[in-house]
Amino acid sequence: MNTSGVSAVLLVVGSMTPQAVTPSARPIVFSRVCNIEPGQDAATVALAREMVTLVNERYPGAEMTVHTGRWMTGFQSLAAPLNQIRFTERHPDLERRDAFTAILLGDDDFEALQRKVAEAIDFGSCTDTQFRAPP
């Protein structure tokens, strides 16, 4: 259920050095899905938009998307109504994913937004996945 229509793409890489990606090397995709706390849909969507804007403005080059909806994670019941948010990053390789993460963790404004998001979601419900994108 996409209650907000949030679907934004961020391009982030700022200070990372460009490297050629061979055709056989497939990008790394990292995804985190979290349940939104009841009554926090609007706040979560607003904070996610702020995060997208911040990253887009400060770190052009990497990709990050945010979507609301419902994804099956863990042992959820289909009968339980849940609104979720999914943050996805796409990186050329693991080294640049690690560099991107380190850059964001050093950004005070991003960290402040991340703390606010943690108050609007059930952080214990978050499920992370990482995989290579299909060719």
N, C-alpha and C positions, 0 to 999 in steps of 0.2 A: 504494500500500500504506500504509494508515494504521496504523502499528505502535503508536501510543501513544494514539490517540483524542484528541489535543490539538485542541481547537476552542474557542477562547476569544474573546470580544468585549470590546474595551476602548472605553470612551467617554471622549474626551479633548478638552478645549478650555480649561480653566482661565481664564486671563487674557485670552482673546481676546474682543473685543466681538461680541455677536450682531448679525447682519445678516440682513435678509429675503432669502430666495432665491426668485427669480421662478420660476414654473412652467416657463418655457422653459430656465432654467439647470439643467444636469445636474451632479451632483456629480463631483468628480475622484477617481479611484481610482488609487492607486499600489501596485504589487506588486513584491516582490523574492523570487525563488526561488533557493535555494542548495543545492548538494549537501552532505549531512552526511558528514563524514569517517568512514571505516570504524571501527566500534567506539564511535562517539560519539553514537549515537542517544539513549540515556538522558540523557546530559549535556546534549545540545542541547535535548531536550524540557523538562528541568527548568529550564534557563536561559530558554527561551521562556516558560514559565509564570511565572517570576519577573518577566520584562519585562512581561507582560500584567498581572500583579497590581500592579506598580509604577505603570504608566501608568493603570490603572483607578482606583487610589486617589488619585493626585496630580492627574490631569488629566481630570475628568469632562467629557464633551461631544463629543470627537472619537471616531472609530471606528477600531479596529485589531484585526485578527484574525490568528491564527497557526494554521497547519495543517501536518501532516506528510503526506507522500504522494509521488507522482511526477508531474511535469509535464514535457512535452517542451519543452526550451529549447535553443536553438542547434542543434548538429548531434549530439545524443546518439544513441547506438544503442539500439534497443529491447532488444537482447540484453544490454546491460550493466545489471546490477542496481544501482539507485541509490535511496537514501533521500534525500528532499529535505525542506526546510522552506520554507514560503511565509509571508511577512509581508505583510499587506495593510492599507492605510490608506484611509479614505474621508473626503473633505473637501468642504464645500459649494462651494469655489472654490480657485483656485491661491494666492491671497493667504493664505488660512487654512492651506493645506498648508505654505506657506513659513514662516508664523508657528509652526505646530506643530513643524516640523523645528527651527527656531531654539530653541524652548523646550526640546525634548529634548536638543539639543546643549549646552545650558547646565545640564543636570541631571547632577551628578557620579555619582549612583548609576546612572542609566540608562547613562551612558558606560562605567562599570565593567562593567555587564552586557553591553553591546555588545562590549567587548573580549574578554570570556570567550566569547561566542557566536562571535566571529571565530576563536577557537582551535579550536572544535569543528566548524566548517564549512570547506569549500573555498571561500574568499572569491573566488578567481579564477573560480569557476564561476557566481557570482551573475549573474542576469539581471533587469534592472529593466524594468517596463512602467508606463506611465501612460496613462489614457484617461478619457473621460467616461462615466459610468454611463448605461445605457439608461434611457429615461423610464419 
